[in-house]
């Protein structure tokens, strides 16, 4: 099982990193590391997230890492990170 980042999720990660940079580079690096490490850890328990019915028939689940919500799709025995954002962002 591998973890892949969609282009949308890569853009989200870059946006989150740029926002965190206003506090410090160390903070931004820590946020980035936590999100990447957390998503990589999904391979151990891929069904841990809550299924999101709005994506049906795709199997997309939601998990929280600190204050960040991550949506990921289980497909073909792999994990695709679909979308992520800070929970205080207006969506």
N, C-alpha and C positions, 0 to 999 in steps of 0.2 A: 504494500500500500504506500503510495506517494502522496505528497501534498503539493498542489499546484495553485498558483495565484493567478486569477483572471486579470486582464488589463484593468478593469474597474477596481479591483481590490488593490492592485499595485498603485494606482492613482490615489486611492484612499489612504494607503499607507504613507505615501509621499506627503499628502496633505496633512495628515496627523503629525508626521515628523516635523514639517515646516512650522506648524502651530506650536509644537512643544519646544522648538528652538528658541522661541521668544523668552523662555524661562532660563534655559542653559543648554549647551551642547550635551552635557552629561545627562540631563533629564530627557532630552530627545533620544539619545542613544539608549537609555534605560527603557523608555516606552517602546521603541522599535524592537529591542531585544525581547521584551516581555511578550509582545504580540507575535513575533516570529517563533519564539520558543513555544508559546502556548499553542499556536496553530500546528506546529510540528508534532506536539504531544498528542494531538487528536488521533494519530495513527494507533495509539495504544487502546483507545476506547472511542471509536468513531461515532457510535450512536449515543454518546453522552449528552449531546445537545437536545434541545426541545424542538420537535418537528414544527415547521412553519407552513401552515396550510395555504397561505397565499401564493406559494410557489408551485402547488400541485399541478401536474402529476409528478414533478421533480421532487426528489427527497432532499430538501434543504432544511438544515437545522440551525439553531441559534445557541451560542454559548457566550458567556461573559468572561472577559479577562480584565480584572481590575475594573476600570470605568469604561471599558470598550466592549461594544457588542459586535460579534462576528457572526456572519451567516456563511455557512459552508454547505456544499452539495456533495452527497455521496453518490458516486457514479463510476461504474465499471471497476469496482474495487479500489478506487482512488478518491481523494478528497480535493475538492476545488473550493478555494476561498472565494466567495462571491462578492461580499460587501462587508465593510466594517466602518465603525464610527464611534466617537465618544458619546456616551449616553446623555450628555447635556446638550449635544447638538440638536438643532431643530431639524426634523426630518419630515 
